[in-house]
Amino acid sequence: MKIWINRAGQNLGTFTQEEVQRGLTQGQFVATDLGWQEGMETWKPLSEFPNLQIPPARESPPSASPPAPSTAPAIQTSLATVEGQEDGPAWEQRQTLGLGKALIETWKEVLLHPGIAFSRMKTRGGFASPLLFIAVMLIIWGVFASVYQLISQSFLSAAASSRTDASTMAAFGVGTPTLTLIMIVFSVPLMLALTFVSAGITHFCLMLLKGTSKSYEATYRVIAYSHSAWIFSLIPCVGGILSGIWALVCTIIGLSRVHRTEGWRATVALLLPGFVCLFLSTGLVVLIMIYSAHNANNG
């Protein structure tokens, strides 16, 4: 279970128990550093964690204890509720953690603990990091989609008889996975542009519902990191449905945490554009049917 470390009001990061123990031994952390993990109602000095061994040489006198944050985390809310404590998710520290570890840690944070992850999420700092995160997710999805298509094509070719094998290969084409990958790569810029539009519409709807407390950038970052759920799309058959549902859940939780608003406002802001489009499409179809029936009767 992860442990969040805080010293004198500054968040030092999130670490495993083994990493904290090693830090205590090596002097990276001291006994008076404050720690928090899920299940705790408030911060506690590391010396009060039963599973941590404090080296005697590293203990600090009680007078040197750093001040606790003005608002301690509760189990239902975020860890970093103090202004200025936003440092997540792990993708924001990829220069330190490395690209692969930062990506995996972000998946774990957002998908397993979205409430904590989005409460700690940086809401300022530019669009480069979240935009790059979406691009990486799109590329991963595109590569796996091509691999799945190649595997499917192999099964189809193997199942075909020797007489129809050539026609089967011609129908599906050896180069189809490559063509699919090329199409995905060229569609990445378009899909990235659409994320800005989607975030803008969501933020506007949330503003109409009086549910915003931060800027459009904060909304965009929530939507961007909710793309972590796309990793579920790699699961055959049910992956697409699962990723869509969980991305929606993560986005609702993220918007409610970041903008400090009710969940129903975030839900309505996300679903309202879809319902409006459905209503307009249905109305258009009805008008076309009425117009066609009118012409048929007059004809």
C-alpha positions as CSV (number, residue, x, y, z in Angstrom):
1,M,0.0,0.0,0.0
2,K,1.4,3.4,-1.0
3,I,2.4,5.9,1.7
4,W,2.3,9.7,1.0
5,I,5.1,11.6,2.7
6,N,4.9,15.3,3.8
7,R,7.6,17.4,5.4
8,A,6.8,20.9,6.6
9,G,3.8,21.2,4.4
10,Q,5.7,20.1,1.3
11,N,4.5,16.8,-0.4
12,L,7.6,14.6,-1.0
13,G,5.8,12.1,-3.1
14,T,4.2,8.6,-2.9
15,F,6.2,5.6,-2.0
16,T,5.9,1.9,-1.2
17,Q,6.5,0.7,2.4
18,E,9.8,-0.8,1.2
19,E,10.9,2.5,-0.4
20,V,10.0,4.4,2.8
21,Q,11.9,1.9,5.0
22,R,15.0,2.2,2.7
23,G,14.6,6.0,2.8
24,L,14.6,6.0,6.6
25,T,17.7,3.8,6.6
26,Q,19.6,6.0,4.1
27,G,18.5,9.3,5.7
28,Q,16.1,10.4,2.9
29,F,13.3,10.5,5.4
30,V,13.3,11.1,9.2
31,A,11.0,9.8,11.9
32,T,9.1,13.2,12.1
33,D,8.2,13.2,8.5
34,L,4.4,13.0,8.2
35,G,2.9,10.0,6.4
36,W,-0.6,9.0,5.2
37,Q,-2.1,6.0,3.5
38,E,-5.6,4.8,2.8
39,G,-7.6,3.9,5.9
40,M,-6.0,6.6,8.0
41,E,-8.1,9.6,9.2
42,T,-5.1,11.9,9.5
43,W,-1.4,12.3,9.0
44,K,1.0,10.6,11.4
45,P,4.8,10.8,12.0
46,L,6.6,7.9,10.4
47,S,7.7,6.8,13.8
48,E,4.1,5.9,14.6
49,F,3.8,3.5,11.6
50,P,3.9,0.0,13.2
51,N,5.5,-1.6,10.1
52,L,8.4,0.8,9.8
53,Q,11.7,0.5,11.7
54,I,13.2,3.8,12.7
55,P,17.0,3.7,12.9
56,P,18.0,5.3,16.2
57,A,20.6,7.5,14.6
58,R,17.9,9.0,12.3
59,E,15.3,9.9,14.9
60,S,14.7,13.6,15.4
61,P,13.6,15.3,18.6
62,P,9.9,16.1,18.9
63,S,10.6,19.9,18.7
64,A,11.9,19.4,15.2
65,S,8.7,18.0,13.9
66,P,7.4,19.8,10.8
67,P,4.0,21.4,10.9
68,A,1.1,19.3,9.7
69,P,-0.9,20.4,6.7
70,S,-3.7,22.8,7.6
71,T,-6.2,20.2,6.3
72,A,-5.6,16.6,6.9
73,P,-6.8,14.1,4.4
74,A,-9.9,12.1,5.1
75,I,-10.6,8.6,3.9
76,Q,-13.3,9.9,1.5
77,T,-11.3,12.8,0.1
78,S,-8.0,13.5,-1.3
79,L,-4.6,13.3,0.2
80,A,-3.4,16.7,-0.9
81,T,-6.2,19.0,0.1
82,V,-3.9,21.9,0.9
83,E,-3.5,24.5,-1.8
84,G,-0.2,24.2,-3.5
85,Q,0.1,20.4,-2.8
86,E,-0.9,19.4,-6.3
87,D,1.8,17.1,-7.7
88,G,0.1,14.2,-9.4
89,P,-0.4,12.0,-11.2
90,A,2.9,10.1,-11.6
91,W,3.0,11.2,-15.3
92,E,3.9,14.7,-14.1
93,Q,7.1,13.3,-12.6
94,R,8.1,11.2,-15.6
95,Q,11.5,13.0,-15.9
96,T,12.3,11.5,-12.5
97,L,10.5,8.2,-12.6
98,G,11.1,7.4,-16.2
99,L,8.5,7.1,-18.9
100,G,7.5,3.5,-18.4
101,K,7.1,3.6,-14.6
102,A,5.3,7.0,-14.7
103,L,2.8,5.6,-17.2
104,I,2.1,2.4,-15.2
105,E,1.9,4.3,-11.9
106,T,-0.6,6.8,-13.5
107,W,-2.8,3.9,-14.7
108,K,-2.8,2.4,-11.2
109,E,-3.5,5.8,-9.5
110,V,-6.3,6.8,-11.8
111,L,-8.0,3.5,-12.4
112,L,-7.7,2.1,-8.8
113,H,-7.9,5.3,-6.7
114,P,-9.5,8.0,-8.9
115,G,-10.7,10.1,-6.0
116,I,-7.2,10.4,-4.5
117,A,-5.5,10.7,-7.9
118,F,-7.6,13.6,-9.1
119,S,-7.6,15.4,-5.8
120,R,-3.8,15.5,-6.1
121,M,-3.7,16.2,-9.8
122,K,-1.9,19.3,-11.0
123,T,-4.5,21.7,-12.4
124,R,-2.0,24.2,-13.9
125,G,1.2,23.9,-15.8
126,G,0.2,23.8,-19.4
127,F,-1.2,21.3,-21.8
128,A,2.0,19.6,-22.9
129,S,1.9,16.8,-20.2
130,P,-1.8,15.7,-20.5
131,L,-1.6,16.1,-24.3
132,L,1.5,13.8,-24.5
133,F,-0.3,11.3,-22.2
134,I,-3.3,11.0,-24.5
135,A,-1.0,10.7,-27.5
136,V,0.9,7.8,-25.8
137,M,-2.4,6.1,-25.0
138,L,-3.6,6.4,-28.6
139,I,-0.3,5.0,-29.9
140,I,-0.5,2.0,-27.5
141,W,-4.1,1.4,-28.6
142,G,-3.2,1.6,-32.3
143,V,-0.3,-0.8,-32.0
144,F,-2.3,-3.4,-30.2
145,A,-5.3,-2.9,-32.6
146,S,-2.9,-3.7,-35.5
147,V,-1.5,-6.7,-33.7
148,Y,-5.0,-8.1,-33.0
149,Q,-5.9,-7.6,-36.7
150,L,-2.7,-9.5,-37.7
151,I,-3.6,-12.4,-35.4
152,S,-7.2,-12.5,-36.7
153,Q,-5.9,-12.5,-40.3
154,S,-3.6,-15.4,-39.5
155,F,-6.5,-17.4,-38.2
156,L,-8.6,-16.7,-41.2
157,S,-5.8,-17.6,-43.5
158,A,-5.1,-20.9,-41.6
159,A,-8.8,-21.8,-41.7
160,A,-9.2,-21.2,-45.4
161,S,-8.8,-24.2,-47.7
162,S,-5.8,-24.4,-50.1
163,R,-8.2,-23.6,-53.0
164,T,-9.5,-20.4,-51.5
165,D,-6.4,-19.4,-49.6
166,A,-5.2,-17.0,-52.3
167,S,-8.6,-15.3,-52.5
168,T,-8.8,-15.1,-48.7
169,M,-5.5,-13.4,-48.6
170,A,-6.5,-11.1,-51.3
171,A,-9.7,-10.2,-49.5
172,F,-8.0,-9.4,-46.2
173,G,-4.6,-8.5,-47.5
174,V,-1.2,-9.0,-45.9
175,G,-0.7,-5.3,-45.6
176,T,-4.0,-4.6,-43.9
177,P,-2.5,-4.4,-40.4
178,T,0.1,-2.0,-41.7
179,L,-2.5,0.1,-43.5
180,T,-4.6,0.2,-40.3
181,L,-1.6,1.3,-38.2
182,I,-0.8,4.1,-40.8
183,M,-4.5,5.3,-40.6
184,I,-4.3,5.3,-36.8
185,V,-1.1,7.3,-36.8
186,F,-2.6,9.9,-39.2
187,S,-5.8,10.1,-37.2
188,V,-3.9,10.8,-33.9
189,P,-3.7,14.6,-34.5
190,L,-7.4,14.7,-35.3
191,M,-8.3,12.7,-32.1
192,L,-6.0,15.0,-30.1
193,A,-7.8,18.0,-31.4
194,L,-11.2,16.5,-30.6
195,T,-10.1,16.1,-26.9
196,F,-9.8,19.9,-26.7
197,V,-13.3,20.3,-28.2
198,S,-14.7,17.6,-25.9
199,A,-13.1,19.3,-22.8
200,G,-14.4,22.7,-23.9
201,I,-18.0,21.4,-24.3
202,T,-17.8,19.6,-20.9
203,H,-16.4,22.7,-19.2
204,F,-19.1,24.9,-20.8
205,C,-21.9,22.6,-19.6
206,L,-20.4,22.4,-16.1
207,M,-20.3,26.2,-16.1
208,L,-24.0,26.3,-17.0
209,L,-24.7,24.1,-14.0
210,K,-22.6,26.4,-11.8
211,G,-20.2,23.5,-11.1
212,T,-16.8,25.0,-12.0
213,S,-14.3,26.3,-9.6
214,K,-11.2,26.1,-11.7
215,S,-10.1,26.8,-15.3
216,Y,-10.7,25.0,-18.6
217,E,-7.2,23.6,-18.2
218,A,-8.2,21.7,-15.1
219,T,-11.1,20.1,-16.9
220,Y,-8.9,19.2,-19.9
221,R,-6.4,17.5,-17.5
222,V,-9.2,15.4,-15.9
223,I,-10.4,14.2,-19.3
224,A,-6.8,13.6,-20.5
225,Y,-5.8,11.4,-17.5
226,S,-9.2,9.6,-17.6
227,H,-7.9,8.2,-20.9
228,S,-6.0,5.7,-18.6
229,A,-9.1,3.6,-18.9
230,W,-8.2,3.0,-22.6
231,I,-5.8,0.3,-21.4
232,F,-8.9,-1.9,-20.8
233,S,-9.6,-1.7,-24.5
234,L,-6.7,-4.1,-25.1
235,I,-8.9,-6.8,-23.5
236,P,-10.6,-8.7,-26.4
237,C,-14.4,-8.5,-26.9
238,V,-15.4,-6.6,-23.8
239,G,-12.5,-4.2,-23.6
240,G,-14.1,-1.4,-25.5
241,I,-17.2,-1.4,-23.3
242,L,-15.2,-1.7,-20.1
243,S,-12.9,1.1,-21.0
244,G,-15.7,3.4,-22.0
245,I,-17.6,2.8,-18.8
246,W,-14.6,3.2,-16.5
247,A,-13.4,6.3,-18.4
248,L,-16.8,7.9,-17.8
249,V,-16.7,7.0,-14.1
250,C,-13.1,8.4,-13.7
251,T,-14.1,11.6,-15.5
252,I,-17.1,12.1,-13.2
253,I,-15.0,11.5,-10.1
254,G,-12.2,13.7,-11.4
255,L,-14.5,16.7,-12.3
256,S,-16.2,16.5,-8.9
257,R,-12.9,16.4,-7.1
258,V,-11.1,19.1,-9.1
259,H,-14.0,21.5,-9.3
260,R,-15.3,20.6,-5.8
261,T,-18.8,20.1,-7.1
262,E,-21.5,17.5,-6.7
263,G,-21.2,14.3,-8.7
264,W,-24.6,14.8,-10.4
265,R,-23.4,18.1,-11.9
266,A,-20.4,16.4,-13.3
267,T,-22.5,13.5,-14.6
268,V,-25.0,15.9,-16.3
269,A,-22.2,18.0,-17.8
270,L,-20.7,14.9,-19.4
271,L,-23.9,13.3,-20.7
272,L,-25.9,16.4,-21.7
273,P,-24.1,16.9,-25.1
274,G,-24.8,13.3,-26.0
275,F,-28.5,13.6,-25.2
276,V,-28.8,16.9,-27.1
277,C,-27.2,15.3,-30.2
278,L,-29.5,12.3,-29.8
279,F,-32.5,14.5,-29.5
280,L,-31.6,16.6,-32.6
281,S,-30.8,13.5,-34.6
282,T,-34.1,11.9,-33.7
283,G,-35.9,15.1,-34.6
284,L,-34.2,15.3,-37.9
285,V,-35.1,11.7,-38.7
286,V,-38.7,12.3,-37.8
287,L,-38.8,15.4,-40.0
288,I,-37.3,13.5,-42.9
289,M,-39.9,10.7,-42.5
290,I,-42.8,13.2,-42.3
291,Y,-41.5,15.0,-45.4
292,S,-41.1,11.7,-47.3
293,A,-44.6,10.6,-46.3
294,H,-46.1,13.9,-47.4
295,N,-44.4,13.7,-50.8
296,A,-45.6,10.1,-51.2
297,N,-49.2,11.1,-50.4
298,N,-49.1,14.1,-52.8
299,G,-47.5,12.0,-55.5
